[in-house]
Amino acid sequence: MSRLRFPTARALLESFNPLIIKLAVAPTDESPLVFLRNLSAQEKLDDAVTFCAHLLPRREAVWWACGSTRTLLGDIPQSRGAGLRAAEAWVHDPDDQHREAALRVGAQGDANDSLTWLALAAGWSGGMLKSHPQMQVAMPQYMTARAARIAILLSGRFVKPPERTLLMRASIANGIELAESGL
């Protein structure tokens, strides 16, 4: 059963205003999955990752980013995996306790490390961006997608082109599968 939240690629792009700036591709009235498959087939892989991260619901986007990052990085040393573990814990039990734990791990992590961005993707899935008695600002909906996108793209930056293309296409195919069926 499809879990698509948007009828067209254009509807998705219009829902996430900051996304329009990040894509080099003009939106169309194609279904989001057709648009995503076309991006992958045309090897516009960074755009496909960006689009898929925003297409998926937050929990699925974090799960997808975790799997993609594992695939792209290969073996992840236990000593380096706190961000990944925090993100996966939130996916398995998406409550505020796990979200806040992931946010703490992400806030203390290295901004150049894709695993930090996984923790931030989970941590930014809800709660408050700013919490003050006189001004409560809810976490913007695009923050999880943005962090998931960064995690995947950072993970792929050291993979050589022929292998990177294959792994990124596989990642996008996994994202499409999640969009179609969910977790």
Secondary structure, DSSP 8 states (H G I E B T S, - for coil): ----S-SSHHHHHHHSHHHHHH-SS---SS-HHHHHHHHHHTT-HHHHHHHHHHHS-HHHHHHHHHHHHHHHH-S--GGG-HHHHHHHHHHHS-SHHHHHHHHHHHHHS-TT-HHHHHHHHHHTTSSEEEEETTEEEE--THHHHHHHHHHHHHHHTTS-HHHHHHHHHHHHHHHHHHHHH--
